[in-house]
């Protein structure tokens, strides 16, 4: 049996709920449910009589595992699953590190003693295995860092051992040997200071900075760094030596030099490079599976061993590291402490090296940690690389970092833990000590092919740029700026520019204000954007604005401008007289008497300046098609009254209904209490809102503009701000928000805040946000509570009362006869004007009683005993 069509199309109702409760303000909710107020911290720091030391094995274990991350994976090592993969990866990485260590002379042109370089690499790898948190990082020399260290040598005017034309210096010269040893000492000092800087940064936990760097910046930085590495390999590919430059636009200068020297290129080196490149690309098509796990074909290991054997038996006429290694004056220099006498000359270079070395390490580590789903500690990585550089300086070696090509090989050959790096370092050291001279014949072009192929995974990130353009324009701009800065200005300056630009974008994006006007979904307590949902309807007399970000000094002007634009008003600064009146009322509200002459002692603390509620007033916007009918709002008078409630008598400004707002100033009013003194200079509007203080400035229409065609009516009686998405409001934004409360209150518009988080309310309390006008009674627990409160408060006409004056005193006593006639005509337009005789009615129930008797309330003098008995019976039957 097929189901009915109506049954199929009807939406499935998962459940219903019905909640019956009263309207909650934040003040009522905190009182009813006993908010826990945090006790103030004791700021009186005193030395205790005794020091208590508590020891916990759990805490001790946690500290040890944090300081020595090797214990985390060593205790959980899976021998059957990981051992063969780590052996395979370690052999490949170790064999690649051998020719890399031998060929560094072509970039730095300052060859280290061969054994010193490999001892340094072994100690650094061992240190990182113990203290590092990444499972795939391979520590070693980085060509760009070596070139940056070579720039430091220019401060000593040291002439390189290997000149641009490929000839070597004369080591028999005593002066040259002295200069050479000074260069090694300066290199060791730079490396040592680099490690000290990194260690100090780690101790102060400054590695958290990397938390604010997006993945887009990391990918772009590594892509630009890969291009720098590829350009540095051109010396190996073409078999030519140039003056390798570092700094802004250095990559373009180096490319130009390679192009100029291209006619001198070695054809054999180019051919070997192409052969190695093709073989490495073919190896990606070879798939090997062992116990249902894919294993990469060890093409790098096979290529190095094969070409090395051929080069030792056949002269290939290609550039290699054999000649440079033979010209080194010392095979090994014993470890010594670095010389710290010239720290002032190298501190800037050392800081630059420390930053680049660390960020290169953490960027590559985060990339592979994300791929293999584990976490790395940024501070621990900072301390680990700092210790590596300190140990490297003892062997007069260069600063170390992540060896990108070795890391890529370790990851793609199946390395699971740092045990692979430990095997690779051990293999490298043993092979160099026993048969190191055998690998000196390996052509450098083969090493260049291995390095370039391992840079391709980073270059593939170019394919993400179109996707970023479609998905997120901000990240697209970050990618482009980072890539251009690092490529053109270098790894150090480019990194600083990329980080600064990224922080700027994050700040702009987080403080960019988005405000949405909400409407109610009919017959529900749900409120959605009016522009996004057709079913959402705006509530009459209520404007709901949802703030979709935090409010701070950066976006508060936009917040204010948006609200004023939607309310069709604009802010005008108060003039001098209005400010003087505002200050005088503020002084009177604080109990400070105004005296013409006052004498005080200078030893007494100065009186605090009065806080001015606001410095602007709201006026109607002038429109081109109706400029003549626009009226301005001006400050006229201040009033102060005794409080009916705990917070004082409540002025709201203009009446909420359309006709009441334009005619209320012409109604009669009298106070029922006898014995009141006359005060013709003070008039006020009373309402039932307990949250408003009478120190708020009262605004009304200018007397010269009260014409029948110029009465400005305001249909909105309440503004509700949905703060459910606001995380914080800073001090300046709090001041602006409080001023807007006062300014809208002068128009008779109440401002309510809904769904404000308790932490934001705590910020308001700390910033002295609340006063007589702005109280917690304006803060509601939910948006629906605020809407119900606004509708309940404004469902009846407001009752107008004068503060002082005779029973027959009129509000329009300062108007002309023409304006009085106009006002009286308006009074007869609607029956509702009969209800606006300004008597001091005691409650809403009294108004209902008059409606039941179907008669207007009598004058205060006509209330006889019979009327009082009827009123008492009706009120309390």
Secondary structure, DSSP 8 states (H G I E B T S, - for coil): ----HHHHHS--------------BHHHHHHHTT--------------SS------HHHHHHHHHHH-THHHHHTT--HHHHHHHHHHHHHHHHHHHHHHHHSTHHHHS----HHHHHHHHHHHHHHHHHH---SS--EEE-HHHHHHHHHHGGGGT---SB-TTS-B--TT-HHHHHHHHHHHHHHHHHHHHHHHHHHHHHHTTGGGGGGGS-HHHHHHHHHHHHHHHHHHTHHHHHT-------STTHHHHHHHHHHHGGGG--HHHHHHHHHHHHHHHHHTT--EEETTEEE---HHHHHHHHHHHHHHHS-----BSHHHHHT-S-S---------TTHHHHHHHHHHHHHHHHHHHHHHHHHHHHHHT----HHHHHHHHHHHHHHHHHTT---EEE-HHHHHHHHHTT--STHHHHHHHHHHHHHHHHHGGGGGGSBHHHHHHHHHHHHHHHHGGGGGHHHHHHH-HHHHHHHHHHHHHHHHH-HHHHHHHHHHHHHHHHHHHHH---EEEEEEETTSS-EEETTT-SSEE--TTEEEEEE-S-B-TTTHHHHHHHHHHHTTEEEEE--HHHHHHHHHHHHHHTT----SS----TTS--------S-SEEEEE---GGGSTT---EEEEE------SSTT------S-SSHHHHHHGGGSBB--SSSS----TT------S-TT--TTS-EEEE-GGG--TT--------EEEEE-TT---B-HHHHHHHHHHHHHHHTTT-EEEEES--HHHHHHHHHTT---SSS-GGGEESSHHHHHHHHHHHTSS------SS--TT-BTTTTS-HHHHHHHHHHHTT-GGGGGG-B-----HHHHHHHHHHTS----GGG--HHHHHHHHHHH--
